[in-house]
Amino acid sequence: MNRQTLKTLEDCYNQHSPGAGVIDWQEVDLFTNWQPELLSDRCLRSVGREQAAAGNYSDAIALLSHLIDRHPDNAIDYNNRGLVYFQSGQLRSAIADYDKAIQLDPQLASAYNNRANFYAAGGHLAAALFDYDRALDLNPSYVRGWINRGITLRDLGRYEEAIENFDIAAVLGQLQGNIYAERGRTYHLWGDWNLAIADYQRALTYDDRHQSPSSPLTSSRLRLQVENWLSQLLSPLSE
């Protein structure tokens, strides 16, 4: 557990024993013995999410693993740890956790979506579509599921179906910048450059207006991706 993560956990330890006063961190060596048993489930989950978002995957996995030790039948914790394993490139551990989450809760739509992402990343697009379909059967309002299914259909060259998926996602009113970007990319590859440019510009405008202070890296990555796609499209037009 790195010292930055332990610093984040200080409030959690202090909340555990409020009657005992604030812990003197000069006298406690949590670096060698971080004592997760003193932390609440809420703190483990919250700090785990923060560390995963910051790219501190090993610490996030340690926090989530302790939660799983406490609650071995909690499908959500397996699903969340699987996502961190996937983000860190530990693919075998990721699929094992997704399978376990689905075994524990066959109605957990996000676990099917995450497993579908795993299959899609490995080029197993038919298997990915099967799991996206299951996720959307369970939760028809699952925006990320519609977006991811649209991307997979696009990768299969099924552009019209992909557009239909992005249109459904757009009606649900979430992640609009991502939807515009992916729909624009689909029009781009399909050869409808006017509609592609319009959607790319919508994505950039939406990003300007709705940048999230809590996830600036996500916003920055989206903008860079859209700008790169737009540059690819416009370069032949300027020659």
RAKA-V928102 format. One record per residue. N is the residue number from 0. PSI is psi in whole degrees, -180 to 180 (* if undefined). OMEGA is omega in whole degrees, 0 to 359 (999 if undefined). D_CENTER is the distance of its C-alpha to the mean C-alpha in whole Angstrom. Layout:
<<N;PSI;OMEGA;D_CENTER> <N;PSI;OMEGA;D_CENTER>>
//
This chain:
<<0;122;183;23> <1;163;187;23> <2;-31;177;25> <3;-43;178;22> <4;-43;179;20> <5;-35;176;24> <6;-40;178;25> <7;-30;184;22> <8;-8;185;23> <9;-47;181;26> <10;-35;180;26> <11;-42;179;25> <12;-40;180;28> <13;-34;178;30> <14;-25;184;29> <15;-38;182;30> <16;68;185;33> <17;-30;182;34> <18;-18;183;38> <19;-2;182;38> <20;180;182;37> <21;136;180;35> <22;138;174;34> <23;103;187;36> <24;-10;174;34> <25;-22;185;37> <26;-2;184;38> <27;125;179;35> <28;79;179;33> <29;-14;182;30> <30;-35;178;29> <31;-17;180;31> <32;87;191;30> <33;-2;168;27> <34;62;181;28> <35;-21;180;25> <36;-16;178;27> <37;-5;186;28> <38;146;177;25> <39;160;174;24> <40;-42;182;21> <41;-44;181;20> <42;-42;180;20> <43;-43;181;18> <44;-45;184;15> <45;-50;182;15> <46;-33;176;16> <47;-44;177;13> <48;-43;181;10> <49;-43;182;12> <50;-37;177;13> <51;-44;180;10> <52;-31;180;9> <53;-3;180;13> <54;8;177;12> <55;72;191;15> <56;-40;183;13> <57;-38;178;17> <58;-41;178;17> <59;-42;179;14> <60;-40;179;15> <61;-43;180;18> <62;-46;181;18> <63;-34;179;16> <64;-37;177;19> <65;-38;175;21> <66;-42;180;20> <67;-37;175;20> <68;-37;179;23> <69;-40;187;24> <70;75;186;23> <71;-9;179;23> <72;14;182;22> <73;104;183;19> <74;-36;183;17> <75;-40;180;14> <76;-40;175;14> <77;-43;180;14> <78;-44;180;11> <79;-42;179;9> <80;-37;177;12> <81;-40;179;11> <82;-41;179;7> <83;-42;175;9> <84;-44;180;12> <85;-45;180;10> <86;-30;182;9> <87;1;177;12> <88;9;179;14> <89;77;195;15> <90;-38;179;15> <91;-41;178;18> <92;-36;180;17> <93;-51;183;13> <94;-34;177;15> <95;-41;180;18> <96;-39;178;15> <97;-44;179;14> <98;-41;180;17> <99;-42;179;19> <100;-43;181;16> <101;-36;176;18> <102;-43;182;21> <103;-36;181;21> <104;90;181;20> <105;-6;179;20> <106;8;184;19> <107;97;186;15> <108;-40;184;14> <109;-29;179;10> <110;-40;176;11> <111;-41;179;13> <112;-45;181;10> <113;-39;178;8> <114;-36;176;12> <115;-41;176;13> <116;-40;177;10> <117;-48;180;12> <118;-43;181;15> <119;-42;181;14> <120;-29;179;14> <121;4;179;17> <122;8;180;19> <123;75;192;19> <124;-33;178;19> <125;-43;178;21> <126;-38;179;19> <127;-47;179;16> <128;-39;179;18> <129;-45;181;19> <130;-36;175;16> <131;-41;178;15> <132;-42;179;18> <133;-43;179;18> <134;-42;183;15> <135;-27;172;17> <136;-40;181;20> <137;-34;182;19> <138;88;182;17> <139;-14;179;18> <140;15;184;17> <141;95;187;13> <142;-46;181;12> <143;-35;177;9> <144;-45;178;11> <145;-42;179;14> <146;-48;183;12> <147;-38;177;11> <148;-40;177;15> <149;-42;179;16> <150;-42;181;15> <151;-42;176;16> <152;-39;177;20> <153;-43;179;20> <154;-26;177;20> <155;-1;181;22> <156;12;181;25> <157;70;192;25> <158;-41;182;24> <159;-43;177;26> <160;-37;179;24> <161;-46;178;20> <162;-41;179;22> <163;-39;178;23> <164;-42;179;19> <165;-36;178;18> <166;-41;177;21> <167;-45;179;20> <168;-40;182;17> <169;-36;180;19> <170;-28;185;21> <171;-12;168;18> <172;22;177;18> <173;156;175;14> <174;41;185;12> <175;-38;180;16> <176;-43;178;15> <177;-39;181;13> <178;-47;178;15> <179;-43;182;18> <180;-49;184;17> <181;-35;176;16> <182;-40;176;19> <183;-42;178;21> <184;-36;179;20> <185;-46;175;21> <186;-40;179;25> <187;-52;182;25> <188;-27;181;25> <189;-15;177;27> <190;3;178;30> <191;84;190;30> <192;-31;179;29> <193;-47;178;30> <194;-34;178;28> <195;-48;180;25> <196;-42;180;27> <197;-44;181;26> <198;-38;176;23> <199;-43;180;22> <200;-37;176;24> <201;-42;180;23> <202;-44;181;19> <203;-41;178;21> <204;-43;179;23> <205;-40;180;20> <206;-41;179;18> <207;-39;186;21> <208;-22;189;22> <209;31;177;18> <210;135;182;17> <211;120;177;15> <212;-25;183;17> <213;-19;180;14> <214;61;182;12> <215;-30;181;14> <216;-39;179;12> <217;-43;179;10> <218;-43;181;13> <219;-42;180;15> <220;-40;179;13> <221;-46;181;13> <222;-46;180;17> <223;-40;179;18> <224;-46;181;17> <225;-42;179;19> <226;-37;178;22> <227;-44;178;22> <228;-42;180;22> <229;-40;178;24> <230;-41;178;26> <231;-40;183;27> <232;-42;187;28> <233;-23;184;30> <234;-48;179;32> <235;-29;183;34> <236;-24;184;35> <237;-6;182;37> <238;*;999;39>>
//
